[in-house]
Amino acid sequence: MTLLRDEELSSAFDHAAAGYDRLVAVNPGYHSHLRRSARRLGLPGDGTGLRVLDLGCGTGASTAALLAAVPGAEIVAVDASAGMLERAAAKRWPSTVRFVHTPVERLAQAGVKGPFDAVFAAYLLRNVGDPDAVLGGARELLAPGGRLAVHEYALSGHPAHRAVWTAVCRTVVMTAGSALGDAALYRYLWRSVVGFDTAPRLRDRIEDAGFERVRALPVPGWQTGIVHTLVAQRPLAGEAVAA
């Protein structure tokens, strides 16, 4: 299965940026599910005094979800696509939100440094060449006890859920993407999901990256069994993760 990668994928997202918000706006539950996953981080109060890293922020939907969950937190949002990031930065944000243009694999070179109290990664891991390295990097950026939420198209493994995903892509997503001139990107979207981890496999991957208390949680609506929130925690200092 051939997938877009790295510069090719960033260029495809750059091109799609102009119509991306319009397309996701007609996806029932898209924004509410992101807000649900942001709340599942379980951060205290309004987040005042906390630092949160938004990996792969796109046009800012995940950033807005974090802001709704913890309006008092400092949020650093990063993305590899200049076009997507331009759309995000053009929206109205409080001074506590900062955007950084960089691939997630080169955060240190871009001046993004921890510790963070939480990392949020929405629709990211399918789109990187080495998801294990990205998870390991996220772990190192977290303070001991810091929390991770991965919001991802990760199928349950049940054939019915794969069938629903394929049907929605072929009848809605690819048709809309073609109309916007981004057919290749939305074909990639379908393929990237069916070729990526199931939710149980992704849970194991996160554990293997050194996180504990990893849980895979479903979302409601037609995305049940298709989209999951994976929540986890970096062990406290001195604690060991069982092999």
MIDOSE-1310 file (N, C-alpha, C; in nm, 2 decimals, decimal comma, always signed):
residues 243
mtll	+0,08/-0,12/+0,00/+0,00/+0,00/+0,00/+0,09/+0,12/+0,00; +0,08/+0,21/-0,10/+0,16/+0,33/-0,12/+0,10/+0,44/-0,04; +0,18/+0,51/+0,04/+0,13/+0,62/+0,12/+0,21/+0,74/+0,09; +0,15/+0,86/+0,10/+0,23/+0,98/+0,10/+0,31/+1,00/+0,22
rdee	+0,43/+1,05/+0,21/+0,52/+1,07/+0,33/+0,59/+1,20/+0,33; +0,62/+1,25/+0,44/+0,72/+1,36/+0,47/+0,68/+1,48/+0,38; +0,78/+1,53/+0,29/+0,75/+1,65/+0,22/+0,63/+1,64/+0,13; +0,61/+1,53/+0,07/+0,50/+1,51/-0,02/+0,37/+1,52/+0,05
lssa	+0,36/+1,47/+0,17/+0,24/+1,48/+0,25/+0,22/+1,62/+0,30; +0,33/+1,68/+0,34/+0,31/+1,82/+0,39/+0,26/+1,91/+0,28; +0,31/+1,89/+0,15/+0,27/+1,97/+0,04/+0,12/+1,94/+0,01; +0,08/+1,82/+0,03/-0,07/+1,79/+0,00/-0,15/+1,86/+0,11
fdha	-0,11/+1,86/+0,23/-0,18/+1,93/+0,33/-0,18/+2,08/+0,31; -0,07/+2,13/+0,26/-0,06/+2,28/+0,23/-0,17/+2,31/+0,12; -0,18/+2,23/+0,02/-0,28/+2,25/-0,08/-0,42/+2,24/-0,03; -0,44/+2,15/+0,06/-0,58/+2,12/+0,11/-0,62/+2,22/+0,21
aagy	-0,53/+2,30/+0,26/-0,56/+2,39/+0,38/-0,68/+2,48/+0,36; -0,69/+2,54/+0,24/-0,80/+2,63/+0,21/-0,94/+2,58/+0,23; -0,96/+2,45/+0,19/-1,09/+2,39/+0,21/-1,10/+2,29/+0,32; -1,00/+2,28/+0,40/-1,00/+2,17/+0,51/-1,11/+2,20/+0,61
drlv	-1,12/+2,32/+0,66/-1,22/+2,35/+0,76/-1,36/+2,33/+0,72; -1,38/+2,36/+0,59/-1,52/+2,34/+0,53/-1,55/+2,19/+0,53; -1,45/+2,11/+0,50/-1,48/+1,97/+0,48/-1,50/+1,90/+0,62; -1,42/+1,94/+0,72/-1,44/+1,87/+0,85/-1,57/+1,93/+0,92
avnp	-1,61/+2,05/+0,88/-1,73/+2,10/+0,94/-1,85/+2,02/+0,92; -1,86/+1,95/+0,81/-1,97/+1,86/+0,77/-1,96/+1,72/+0,82; -1,85/+1,69/+0,90/-1,83/+1,56/+0,96/-1,90/+1,56/+1,09; -2,01/+1,49/+1,11/-2,08/+1,50/+1,24/-1,99/+1,45/+1,36
gyhs	-1,97/+1,53/+1,46/-1,90/+1,49/+1,57/-1,75/+1,53/+1,57; -1,70/+1,58/+1,46/-1,56/+1,60/+1,44/-1,50/+1,69/+1,56; -1,56/+1,80/+1,58/-1,51/+1,90/+1,68/-1,55/+1,85/+1,82; -1,67/+1,80/+1,84/-1,71/+1,75/+1,97/-1,62/+1,64/+2,02
hlrr	-1,58/+1,55/+1,93/-1,50/+1,44/+1,96/-1,36/+1,49/+2,00; -1,31/+1,59/+1,94/-1,18/+1,64/+1,98/-1,19/+1,70/+2,12; -1,30/+1,77/+2,14/-1,31/+1,83/+2,28/-1,33/+1,72/+2,38; -1,39/+1,61/+2,35/-1,40/+1,50/+2,44/-1,27/+1,44/+2,47
sarr	-1,18/+1,43/+2,37/-1,05/+1,37/+2,39/-0,97/+1,47/+2,47; -0,98/+1,60/+2,45/-0,90/+1,70/+2,53/-0,95/+1,69/+2,68; -1,08/+1,67/+2,70/-1,12/+1,66/+2,84/-1,07/+1,53/+2,90; -1,05/+1,42/+2,82/-1,01/+1,30/+2,87/-0,86/+1,30/+2,92
lglp	-0,79/+1,41/+2,89/-0,66/+1,43/+2,95/-0,67/+1,44/+3,11; -0,79/+1,48/+3,15/-0,81/+1,49/+3,30/-0,73/+1,59/+3,37; -0,70/+1,71/+3,30/-0,62/+1,81/+3,36/-0,70/+1,89/+3,46; -0,64/+1,93/+3,57/-0,71/+1,99/+3,68/-0,76/+2,14/+3,65
gdgt	-0,87/+2,18/+3,70/-0,92/+2,31/+3,70/-0,93/+2,36/+3,55; -0,89/+2,49/+3,54/-0,89/+2,55/+3,40/-0,76/+2,54/+3,34; -0,66/+2,47/+3,40/-0,53/+2,45/+3,34/-0,43/+2,56/+3,37; -0,47/+2,66/+3,45/-0,38/+2,77/+3,49/-0,25/+2,71/+3,55
glrv	-0,13/+2,76/+3,49/+0,00/+2,71/+3,54/+0,05/+2,59/+3,46; -0,04/+2,53/+3,38/+0,00/+2,41/+3,31/+0,05/+2,44/+3,16; +0,14/+2,36/+3,11/+0,19/+2,37/+2,97/+0,14/+2,25/+2,90; +0,08/+2,27/+2,78/+0,02/+2,16/+2,70/+0,08/+2,17/+2,56
ldlg	+0,12/+2,06/+2,50/+0,18/+2,06/+2,37/+0,08/+1,99/+2,27; +0,04/+2,06/+2,17/-0,05/+2,01/+2,07/+0,03/+1,97/+1,94; +0,05/+1,84/+1,93/+0,13/+1,79/+1,82/+0,04/+1,77/+1,69; +0,08/+1,83/+1,58/+0,00/+1,81/+1,46/-0,13/+1,89/+1,46
cgtg	-0,12/+2,02/+1,49/-0,24/+2,10/+1,52/-0,33/+2,13/+1,40; -0,27/+2,11/+1,28/-0,35/+2,14/+1,15/-0,39/+2,28/+1,15; -0,52/+2,30/+1,12/-0,58/+2,44/+1,11/-0,63/+2,49/+1,25; -0,60/+2,41/+1,35/-0,63/+2,46/+1,49/-0,75/+2,40/+1,55
asta	-0,81/+2,30/+1,50/-0,92/+2,24/+1,56/-0,89/+2,17/+1,69; -0,77/+2,10/+1,69/-0,73/+2,04/+1,82/-0,69/+2,14/+1,92; -0,63/+2,25/+1,87/-0,59/+2,36/+1,96/-0,71/+2,42/+2,03; -0,82/+2,44/+1,95/-0,94/+2,50/+2,00/-1,01/+2,40/+2,10
alla	-0,99/+2,27/+2,08/-1,05/+2,17/+2,17/-0,97/+2,18/+2,31; -0,84/+2,19/+2,30/-0,76/+2,21/+2,42/-0,80/+2,34/+2,50; -0,81/+2,44/+2,42/-0,85/+2,57/+2,48/-0,98/+2,57/+2,55; -1,08/+2,49/+2,50/-1,21/+2,48/+2,56/-1,19/+2,40/+2,69
avpg	-1,10/+2,30/+2,69/-1,09/+2,21/+2,81/-1,01/+2,28/+2,92; -0,90/+2,35/+2,88/-0,81/+2,41/+2,98/-0,78/+2,55/+2,93; -0,87/+2,65/+2,95/-0,85/+2,78/+2,89/-0,74/+2,86/+2,96; -0,70/+2,82/+3,08/-0,59/+2,89/+3,14/-0,45/+2,84/+3,11
aeiv	-0,44/+2,73/+3,04/-0,31/+2,67/+3,01/-0,23/+2,74/+2,90; -0,10/+2,73/+2,91/-0,02/+2,77/+2,80/-0,02/+2,65/+2,70; -0,05/+2,68/+2,57/-0,06/+2,58/+2,47/+0,04/+2,61/+2,36; +0,13/+2,52/+2,33/+0,22/+2,53/+2,22/+0,17/+2,43/+2,11
avda	+0,14/+2,48/+1,99/+0,08/+2,40/+1,89/+0,18/+2,40/+1,77; +0,21/+2,28/+1,72/+0,30/+2,26/+1,61/+0,24/+2,18/+1,50; +0,29/+2,21/+1,38/+0,25/+2,14/+1,26/+0,36/+2,15/+1,15; +0,37/+2,05/+1,07/+0,47/+2,05/+0,96/+0,42/+2,12/+0,84
sagm	+0,29/+2,14/+0,82/+0,23/+2,20/+0,70/+0,22/+2,35/+0,72; +0,30/+2,43/+0,64/+0,29/+2,57/+0,65/+0,15/+2,62/+0,62; +0,09/+2,56/+0,52/-0,05/+2,60/+0,48/-0,15/+2,59/+0,59; -0,15/+2,47/+0,65/-0,24/+2,44/+0,76/-0,21/+2,54/+0,88
lera	-0,08/+2,56/+0,91/-0,05/+2,64/+1,02/-0,08/+2,79/+1,00; -0,07/+2,83/+0,87/-0,11/+2,97/+0,84/-0,26/+2,99/+0,87; -0,34/+2,89/+0,83/-0,49/+2,90/+0,86/-0,51/+2,90/+1,01; -0,44/+2,82/+1,08/-0,46/+2,82/+1,23/-0,42/+2,95/+1,29
aakr	-0,30/+3,00/+1,26/-0,26/+3,12/+1,32/-0,34/+3,24/+1,29; -0,41/+3,24/+1,18/-0,49/+3,35/+1,14/-0,62/+3,37/+1,22; -0,66/+3,26/+1,29/-0,77/+3,27/+1,38/-0,74/+3,35/+1,51; -0,85/+3,38/+1,58/-0,83/+3,46/+1,70/-0,80/+3,37/+1,82
wpst	-0,69/+3,40/+1,89/-0,64/+3,31/+2,00/-0,59/+3,41/+2,11; -0,60/+3,36/+2,24/-0,54/+3,43/+2,35/-0,39/+3,43/+2,34; -0,33/+3,51/+2,42/-0,18/+3,52/+2,42/-0,12/+3,40/+2,47; -0,19/+3,31/+2,53/-0,14/+3,18/+2,59/-0,12/+3,08/+2,48
vrfv	-0,16/+3,10/+2,36/-0,15/+3,00/+2,25/-0,04/+3,05/+2,16; +0,06/+2,96/+2,13/+0,17/+2,99/+2,04/+0,18/+2,88/+1,93; +0,20/+2,92/+1,81/+0,21/+2,82/+1,70/+0,36/+2,81/+1,65; +0,40/+2,69/+1,62/+0,54/+2,67/+1,57/+0,53/+2,58/+1,45
htpv	+0,60/+2,63/+1,34/+0,61/+2,55/+1,22/+0,73/+2,45/+1,22; +0,70/+2,33/+1,24/+0,81/+2,23/+1,24/+0,75/+2,09/+1,23; +0,82/+1,99/+1,17/+0,78/+1,85/+1,18/+0,80/+1,81/+1,33; +0,71/+1,72/+1,37/+0,72/+1,68/+1,51/+0,85/+1,61/+1,55
erla	+0,92/+1,56/+1,44/+1,05/+1,49/+1,47/+1,16/+1,59/+1,50; +1,14/+1,72/+1,47/+1,24/+1,82/+1,49/+1,20/+1,93/+1,59; +1,13/+1,89/+1,69/+1,08/+1,99/+1,79/+1,20/+2,07/+1,86; +1,30/+1,99/+1,90/+1,41/+2,06/+1,97/+1,48/+2,17/+1,88
qagv	+1,50/+2,13/+1,76/+1,56/+2,23/+1,67/+1,48/+2,36/+1,65; +1,34/+2,34/+1,66/+1,25/+2,45/+1,65/+1,23/+2,53/+1,78; +1,30/+2,49/+1,89/+1,30/+2,56/+2,02/+1,18/+2,51/+2,10; +1,12/+2,40/+2,07/+1,01/+2,35/+2,16/+1,07/+2,26/+2,26
kgpf	+1,07/+2,30/+2,39/+1,13/+2,23/+2,49/+1,03/+2,20/+2,61; +1,05/+2,09/+2,68/+0,97/+2,06/+2,79/+1,02/+2,12/+2,92; +0,97/+2,09/+3,03/+0,86/+1,98/+3,04/+0,72/+2,04/+3,02; +0,64/+1,95/+2,96/+0,49/+1,98/+2,95/+0,41/+1,89/+3,04
davf	+0,30/+1,94/+3,08/+0,21/+1,87/+3,17/+0,12/+1,77/+3,09; +0,11/+1,80/+2,96/+0,02/+1,71/+2,88/+0,06/+1,73/+2,73; +0,05/+1,62/+2,66/+0,07/+1,62/+2,51/-0,06/+1,57/+2,45; -0,11/+1,64/+2,35/-0,23/+1,60/+2,27/-0,18/+1,58/+2,13
aayl	-0,21/+1,46/+2,07/-0,18/+1,43/+1,93/-0,30/+1,38/+1,86; -0,36/+1,47/+1,78/-0,48/+1,43/+1,71/-0,45/+1,41/+1,56; -0,49/+1,29/+1,51/-0,48/+1,25/+1,37/-0,33/+1,27/+1,33; -0,24/+1,23/+1,41/-0,10/+1,26/+1,38/-0,02/+1,13/+1,35
lrnv	-0,03/+1,03/+1,43/+0,06/+0,91/+1,43/+0,06/+0,84/+1,29; -0,06/+0,84/+1,23/-0,07/+0,77/+1,10/+0,02/+0,85/+0,99; +0,05/+0,97/+1,02/+0,11/+1,06/+0,92/+0,26/+1,08/+0,94; +0,32/+1,01/+1,03/+0,46/+1,02/+1,05/+0,53/+0,89/+1,01
gdpd	+0,66/+0,91/+0,97/+0,73/+0,79/+0,93/+0,77/+0,69/+1,04; +0,79/+0,74/+1,16/+0,83/+0,66/+1,27/+0,74/+0,69/+1,40; +0,62/+0,64/+1,41/+0,54/+0,67/+1,52/+0,60/+0,64/+1,66; +0,68/+0,53/+1,66/+0,74/+0,49/+1,79/+0,84/+0,60/+1,83
avlg	+0,91/+0,66/+1,74/+1,00/+0,77/+1,78/+0,93/+0,89/+1,82; +0,82/+0,92/+1,76/+0,73/+1,04/+1,80/+0,68/+1,02/+1,94; +0,63/+0,90/+1,97/+0,58/+0,87/+2,10/+0,69/+0,88/+2,21; +0,81/+0,82/+2,17/+0,92/+0,83/+2,26/+0,96/+0,98/+2,29
gare	+0,96/+1,06/+2,18/+0,99/+1,20/+2,20/+0,89/+1,27/+2,29; +0,76/+1,24/+2,27/+0,65/+1,30/+2,35/+0,67/+1,26/+2,49; +0,71/+1,14/+2,52/+0,73/+1,09/+2,66/+0,84/+1,17/+2,72; +0,95/+1,20/+2,65/+1,06/+1,27/+2,71/+1,03/+1,42/+2,73
llap	+0,93/+1,47/+2,66/+0,89/+1,61/+2,68/+0,79/+1,63/+2,79; +0,74/+1,52/+2,84/+0,64/+1,53/+2,95/+0,71/+1,53/+3,08; +0,66/+1,60/+3,18/+0,70/+1,59/+3,32/+0,66/+1,46/+3,37; +0,74/+1,41/+3,47/+0,69/+1,28/+3,54/+0,55/+1,29/+3,58
ggrl	+0,47/+1,19/+3,54/+0,33/+1,20/+3,57/+0,25/+1,27/+3,47; +0,31/+1,33/+3,37/+0,24/+1,40/+3,26/+0,15/+1,31/+3,18; +0,06/+1,37/+3,11/-0,05/+1,29/+3,05/-0,04/+1,30/+2,90; -0,08/+1,20/+2,83/-0,09/+1,19/+2,69/-0,23/+1,15/+2,64
avhe	-0,28/+1,22/+2,54/-0,40/+1,18/+2,47/-0,37/+1,17/+2,32; -0,39/+1,06/+2,26/-0,38/+1,04/+2,12/-0,52/+1,02/+2,07; -0,56/+1,11/+1,98/-0,70/+1,10/+1,92/-0,68/+1,06/+1,78; -0,72/+0,94/+1,74/-0,68/+0,88/+1,61/-0,79/+0,80/+1,55
yals	-0,78/+0,79/+1,41/-0,85/+0,69/+1,34/-0,78/+0,56/+1,36; -0,82/+0,48/+1,45/-0,76/+0,35/+1,48/-0,88/+0,25/+1,49; -0,90/+0,17/+1,39/-1,01/+0,08/+1,38/-1,01/-0,02/+1,50; -1,13/-0,06/+1,54/-1,14/-0,16/+1,65/-1,08/-0,30/+1,61
ghpa	-1,08/-0,33/+1,48/-1,04/-0,46/+1,44/-1,16/-0,54/+1,39; -1,28/-0,49/+1,42/-1,40/-0,56/+1,37/-1,42/-0,53/+1,23; -1,45/-0,63/+1,14/-1,47/-0,61/+1,00/-1,58/-0,50/+0,97; -1,68/-0,50/+1,05/-1,79/-0,41/+1,02/-1,74/-0,26/+1,03
hrav	-1,65/-0,23/+1,12/-1,60/-0,09/+1,14/-1,51/-0,06/+1,02; -1,44/-0,15/+0,97/-1,36/-0,12/+0,85/-1,45/-0,10/+0,73; -1,56/-0,17/+0,72/-1,65/-0,16/+0,61/-1,72/-0,02/+0,62; -1,76/+0,02/+0,74/-1,82/+0,15/+0,75/-1,72/+0,26/+0,71
wtav	-1,60/+0,25/+0,75/-1,50/+0,35/+0,72/-1,48/+0,36/+0,57; -1,47/+0,25/+0,50/-1,45/+0,24/+0,36/-1,57/+0,30/+0,28; -1,69/+0,27/+0,33/-1,81/+0,32/+0,26/-1,82/+0,47/+0,27; -1,79/+0,52/+0,39/-1,79/+0,67/+0,41/-1,69/+0,74/+0,33
crtv	-1,57/+0,68/+0,32/-1,46/+0,74/+0,24/-1,50/+0,74/+0,09; -1,55/+0,63/+0,04/-1,58/+0,62/-0,10/-1,70/+0,71/-0,14; -1,80/+0,72/-0,05/-1,92/+0,79/-0,09/-1,92/+0,94/-0,06; -1,84/+0,98/+0,05/-1,84/+1,11/+0,10/-1,71/+1,18/+0,09
vmta	-1,61/+1,12/+0,16/-1,48/+1,19/+0,18/-1,41/+1,21/+0,05; -1,39/+1,10/-0,03/-1,32/+1,11/-0,16/-1,39/+1,20/-0,26; -1,52/+1,19/-0,26/-1,60/+1,27/-0,35/-1,58/+1,42/-0,32; -1,59/+1,45/-0,19/-1,57/+1,59/-0,15/-1,43/+1,64/-0,17
gsal	-1,33/+1,55/-0,14/-1,19/+1,58/-0,17/-1,16/+1,61/-0,31; -1,22/+1,53/-0,40/-1,20/+1,55/-0,54/-1,26/+1,68/-0,59; -1,38/+1,72/-0,53/-1,44/+1,85/-0,57/-1,35/+1,97/-0,52; -1,27/+1,95/-0,42/-1,19/+2,05/-0,37/-1,05/+2,05/-0,44
gdaa	-1,03/+1,95/-0,53/-0,90/+1,94/-0,59/-0,79/+1,87/-0,51; -0,84/+1,79/-0,41/-0,74/+1,72/-0,33/-0,77/+1,57/-0,32; -0,79/+1,51/-0,44/-0,83/+1,37/-0,44/-0,72/+1,28/-0,39; -0,60/+1,31/-0,42/-0,49/+1,22/-0,37/-0,48/+1,22/-0,22
lyry	-0,50/+1,34/-0,16/-0,49/+1,34/-0,01/-0,60/+1,26/+0,05; -0,72/+1,27/+0,00/-0,83/+1,20/+0,07/-0,83/+1,05/+0,03; -0,77/+1,01/-0,08/-0,75/+0,87/-0,10/-0,64/+0,82/+0,00; -0,54/+0,90/+0,02/-0,44/+0,87/+0,12/-0,51/+0,85/+0,26
lwrs	-0,60/+0,94/+0,29/-0,67/+0,93/+0,42/-0,73/+0,80/+0,44; -0,80/+0,75/+0,34/-0,86/+0,62/+0,36/-0,76/+0,51/+0,38; -0,66/+0,51/+0,29/-0,55/+0,41/+0,29/-0,47/+0,41/+0,42; -0,45/+0,53/+0,47/-0,37/+0,54/+0,59/-0,43/+0,48/+0,72
vvgf	-0,57/+0,49/+0,72/-0,64/+0,43/+0,83/-0,64/+0,28/+0,82; -0,68/+0,22/+0,71/-0,69/+0,08/+0,70/-0,55/+0,01/+0,71; -0,44/+0,09/+0,68/-0,31/+0,03/+0,69/-0,24/+0,06/+0,82; -0,31/+0,13/+0,91/-0,25/+0,17/+1,04/-0,29/+0,07/+1,15
dtap	-0,24/+0,10/+1,27/-0,28/+0,01/+1,39/-0,43/+0,01/+1,41; -0,47/-0,11/+1,46/-0,60/-0,11/+1,53/-0,59/-0,05/+1,66; -0,70/-0,02/+1,73/-0,69/+0,05/+1,86/-0,61/-0,04/+1,96; -0,64/-0,17/+1,97/-0,56/-0,26/+2,06/-0,41/-0,25/+2,03
rlrd	-0,37/-0,25/+1,90/-0,23/-0,25/+1,86/-0,17/-0,11/+1,90; -0,25/+0,00/+1,88/-0,20/+0,13/+1,92/-0,18/+0,14/+2,07; -0,27/+0,08/+2,14/-0,25/+0,08/+2,29/-0,12/+0,01/+2,33; -0,09/-0,10/+2,26/+0,03/-0,17/+2,29/+0,15/-0,09/+2,25
ried	+0,14/-0,02/+2,14/+0,25/+0,07/+2,09/+0,29/+0,18/+2,19; +0,18/+0,24/+2,25/+0,20/+0,34/+2,35/+0,26/+0,29/+2,47; +0,22/+0,17/+2,52/+0,28/+0,11/+2,63/+0,43/+0,08/+2,61; +0,46/+0,03/+2,49/+0,60/+0,00/+2,45/+0,68/+0,12/+2,45
agfe	+0,62/+0,24/+2,43/+0,70/+0,36/+2,43/+0,73/+0,41/+2,57; +0,69/+0,34/+2,67/+0,72/+0,37/+2,81/+0,61/+0,44/+2,89; +0,49/+0,44/+2,84/+0,38/+0,50/+2,91/+0,31/+0,39/+2,99; +0,23/+0,44/+3,09/+0,16/+0,35/+3,18/+0,01/+0,39/+3,18
rvra	-0,08/+0,31/+3,24/-0,22/+0,34/+3,25/-0,28/+0,37/+3,12; -0,25/+0,30/+3,02/-0,29/+0,32/+2,88/-0,43/+0,26/+2,86; -0,52/+0,35/+2,81/-0,66/+0,30/+2,79/-0,70/+0,35/+2,65; -0,78/+0,26/+2,58/-0,84/+0,30/+2,45/-0,99/+0,33/+2,47
lpvp	-1,03/+0,45/+2,44/-1,17/+0,49/+2,47/-1,24/+0,52/+2,34; -1,36/+0,47/+2,32/-1,44/+0,50/+2,20/-1,50/+0,64/+2,20; -1,54/+0,68/+2,08/-1,62/+0,80/+2,07/-1,76/+0,76/+2,02; -1,86/+0,85/+2,04/-2,00/+0,81/+1,99/-2,02/+0,84/+1,84
gwqt	-2,14/+0,81/+1,79/-2,17/+0,84/+1,66/-2,12/+0,74/+1,56; -2,13/+0,78/+1,43/-2,09/+0,68/+1,33/-1,94/+0,64/+1,34; -1,86/+0,72/+1,41/-1,72/+0,70/+1,43/-1,69/+0,59/+1,54; -1,79/+0,54/+1,60/-1,77/+0,44/+1,70/-1,70/+0,31/+1,64
givh	-1,59/+0,27/+1,70/-1,51/+0,16/+1,65/-1,42/+0,21/+1,54; -1,42/+0,34/+1,50/-1,33/+0,39/+1,40/-1,23/+0,49/+1,46; -1,28/+0,58/+1,54/-1,20/+0,68/+1,61/-1,19/+0,64/+1,76; -1,07/+0,65/+1,82/-1,05/+0,63/+1,96/-0,97/+0,73/+2,02
tlva	-0,99/+0,75/+2,15/-0,89/+0,83/+2,23/-0,81/+0,73/+2,31; -0,67/+0,74/+2,29/-0,58/+0,66/+2,37/-0,52/+0,75/+2,48; -0,55/+0,73/+2,60/-0,50/+0,81/+2,71/-0,39/+0,73/+2,79; -0,29/+0,80/+2,83/-0,18/+0,74/+2,90/-0,11/+0,84/+2,99
qrpl	-0,01/+0,79/+3,06/+0,06/+0,88/+3,16/+0,21/+0,84/+3,16; +0,30/+0,94/+3,16/+0,44/+0,91/+3,19/+0,46/+0,87/+3,33; +0,53/+0,76/+3,36/+0,55/+0,72/+3,50/+0,61/+0,83/+3,58; +0,57/+0,84/+3,71/+0,63/+0,93/+3,80/+0,78/+0,89/+3,82
agea	+0,86/+0,99/+3,86/+1,00/+0,97/+3,88/+1,02/+0,85/+3,97; +1,11/+0,76/+3,93/+1,14/+0,65/+4,02/+1,05/+0,53/+3,99; +0,94/+0,54/+3,92/+0,86/+0,43/+3,89/+0,91/+0,36/+3,76; +0,89/+0,23/+3,75/+0,93/+0,16/+3,63/+0,81/+0,10/+3,57
vaa	+0,81/+0,10/+3,43/+0,70/+0,04/+3,36/+0,73/-0,11/+3,34; +0,63/-0,19/+3,37/+0,65/-0,34/+3,36/+0,68/-0,37/+3,21; +0,77/-0,46/+3,19/+0,81/-0,50/+3,05/+0,70/-0,60/+3,00
